[in-house]
Structures are given as structure tokens and as C-alpha cells.
Amino acid sequence: MLRTVFRVFFLALLVLSAVAGFGGTMVTASNPADVQILRVDGIIVPVVADYIDRGIRQAEETGAAVCIIELNTPGGLLESTREIVTRIRNAEVPVVVYVSPVGARAASAGTFITLSAHVAAMAPGTTIGAATPVAAGEMPPDQRQKIIEDTASWMRGIAEERGRSIEKAEVTVTEGRSFTYSEALEHNLIDLHADNLESLIARINGLQVVVNGEDVTIDTTDYFTTRNEMNAAERFLQTVSDPNIAYILFTVATLGIIVEVSNPGLIFPGVVGVISLLLAFYSLGVLGAYWGGIALILLAVGLFIAEYFTDSFGLLTAGGAAALVMGSLILFSDSPGVRVHPGLIAGVTLGAVAFAVFVVGAIIRGQRRRKATGAEGMIGRTAVAKTPLDPTGTVLVQGELWTAVAEGGAVAPGEQVIITRVEELRLWVAKKAAE
């Protein structure tokens, strides 16, 4: 309700300004001094779309002169990108997308977002493009072509609406082309260059753009900036939505659950494992993880566990390592710009193999080790004859007196013997060889 009231109030101000000062052909923002600034640095995921929607809505409600989105992204999810582009195209204030800082990029999803802005700008040393959609697994050529054509037509519509080069915008999709900041300006993909934010705000002052069918003049004279940062919840969800974090969470969840199942009652590993698993499921779902990659990783976990219960001489561990690597590589192959760092994959794989080798080795050592309790634990221990053993007598073992039967000859009191076997409450012993 409050949101609706703000929008109605803002629209009323626009109408009054148009009637009073510009004859219905030109309107300006109600608060020309306010410059709202958003910052997007990372993969385009649902929480980023929600953040941008919130930021633009606040700029609309406060009647800001302009909303600037500082952008640096390797790409992201197509659905989230569509939500952002739709929000920008329907914004009630001018939206400027500024690819920055130096060295940043607006790749894949970032290309659509940048070209959809009322004003598109780039800092020196930045790039834009490589917006070809990708899909996990094998896909028939005709189906892949349909996806590319649909995405290309969407790009053409954005470029046409904003008066940008339709041809150059299209080849970022159909051919995966990328452009430097100077090439993008030369080919009319963007509107201007700016070395920094202050330079950008100065250069957009006085620009005329079309906002929802109305001509708007951006006025940043005597401006002040309002940084609208992500809140704590949004930052947390964005962090969790990172593919590397999702991969680590899934690994921690697997190890925690394995330890808890192997050692019931520890509680802590199980709790950590379940929490990590829930967060991992959220991340994998948000990032559109490929089910084939998840299946291979689960297969790898199964092979590592099976190694503990079979004598495969390391074959199951090797198979698990291969499945883990393949599953990790294709885990996010359905989303451009979303991938797990190869170094992290190598580290997790080596760690999993080392853990498997350690556990199997501990099991083997435990099987070979003499039991420390019970009748079998007595075998091999040293005892002292307290009475003559000829062949039956009494021996002292760990402070206890036992009835013993000597094998291989009589034993005098005080001599040391070795326990060879145990039958009920009687020990069978033999003379200890002289050292």
C-alpha cells in the first residue's frame, strides 16, 4: 500500500511539472540533486535482481534525478537477467549502467543489462559482450539454434528501443563477440566513457532520455549521492549463491554426514552437515546446477564410502576421484559465467582422496592390530609363573592369577611365559625365548 501511495505521489508530481513548466513535452525529476547509486559485483542471481528492484523502487519513491548501477559481472542466470532488464526498461527514473572499475566486465548477462539502460557507460579498460546462451549436456542443433534466435531477438529489441547498434548487439549473442570500451563506443553500443563516478555524473548532466514514453532531462547540478548498498540478508544470500561457496558447502555437508553416520552420537558433524546441505541445496537451486553434475558428485561420494567396506585396492577411490572431477566441471555448465574455480576442484578432489586413503589405512591397521580386551587380547602377552607348571600351575598376568598349562616342557616359578591361547578360564603358555 505504501509503495502504491509513493508511486501515485511521484506520478502526480511529474504531471504537475509537465503542465506547469514544459507544456507536456518535457519533465524532470522532483529531486534533481539526488543521485542514487547501486553496486553489483558478481554473478547475476535472484538476490541481485531483488536488490536492483529495491534500489530502483527507492529512487522512484524519492524522486531521484537518476539511478546509477555500477556493474561488474561475468554473467549469470537468464531468468534473473530478464527480471532486471524488464525492471530497468519500466523504471520511472533514468537508469544509468556504468561498467566499472577499470578492468571490470559486463559479460553475458551484463551485456543485456548494460544495453537496456537509459544511459550506458563504461570505464577505461572494461569489456562487454560474449552473450551467447549455453546449456548443459547434449542438445540437438535445431533446439540450440532456437534458443540462440530467441535470445538474439530479445537483444535486438533492447538495442532498437535504446537506439543502439542492432547489428553489433546481435553478434554478441550469435557469435559471442566481445568489445572493449572504446570499440563499444565506436559501434554505438554505449553512450559514453567516464574515468570515474564523478566524471560520469558530470557527463550525464543535461542528457535527455525517454522514460516510459516521456522526455526527461537528467539534472545533476549541485548533486549529492545516496549509496544504496545491499543489506545483510542480501549480502549473505549473494555470498551463498557464489558457485565456489555452493561447492564448498556441498563438500562440507557430505563429509559431515559421512562422519556422523560412521560415528553416531557425535552430533556436531551431523548438525554442520545438515545445515551445509540445506544451504548447498539453496545455492544449487538458485544457480541452476546441472543434475548430471550433481549425480556424478553423489556417485563419487558413494564410491568413496564403498571403498571402506570392500577390498578394491584403490579402484573405487580412483573411480570416485574421476567422477568428482567430471561432476564438478559440468555442475554449472547451464549458466554462462557461473563455474567452480579449477583450483578449488583440484583441492577438494585431492582432499577427498587423501581422506579416503587415511580412513582405509586406519581400518587396515585396526584389523591387523591385536585386540586389547577380552580373551583374544590376552594372546601374545607375557606372564610370570607363580607356581611350577608341570604342566599345570598358576601364572600372574596384569596383576591377576590365572590357571595355566605349559606347552613344551615344565616351567619353574619366576620364569616368564608367553600366552599362546585361551580356553574359557585357562591359559596355554610357552616359555619365553631368551633375549
Order of alpha helices (4+ residues) and beta strands (2+ residues): alpha-beta-alpha-beta-alpha-beta-beta-alpha-beta-beta-alpha-alpha-beta-alpha-beta-alpha-beta-beta-beta-alpha-alpha-alpha-alpha-alpha-alpha-beta-beta-beta-beta-beta
